[in-house]
Amino acid sequence: NNKLKMAKPGNEKKGAKVFKTKCSQCHTVEEGGAHKQGPNLYGFFGRQSGQADGFSYSSANKKSGIMWGEDTLFEYLENPKKYIKGTKMVFAGIKKPQERKDLIAYLKSTCSA
C-alpha cells in the first residue's frame, strides 16, 4: 500500500488524541478493560480479528481471518464497512492517512500484549 509508505511514521501522542476523540466512546485499551459497544483492544495487535474473550462479534468479523498489524489496520480504519463486509462496527472511517498512522502507532504501543 503506497499511502502507508508515503505517510511519515505515526506519532503516538497525536494517535492518543485521535483515539480519545474517535474511538474511546466504543473501545478501551487497557489490559482487562471493559468491552463497550466495541471490544476491549488490549492484545489485539498481531492477533486474528474477532478474538477478544466475552465480546459478541459479527460472524463477518470472526470469519474474516484478518491478522491485525500496521498494513491491515491502515486499510481497515479508512473504511471498516468496506474492509469487513457485514461488520457491526458503526464507524465511517478515518480518511487522512497520517491520522491513521498516528492512531496505529498509539494502538501498537498501548495494546500489544
Buried (B, 14 or more C-beta within 10 A) or exposed (E): EEEBEEBEEBBBEBBBBBBEEBBBEBBBBEEEBEBEEBBBBBBBBEBEBBBBEEEEBBEBBBEBEBEBEBEBBBBBBBBBBEBBEEBBBEBEBBEEBBBBBBBBBBBBBBBEE
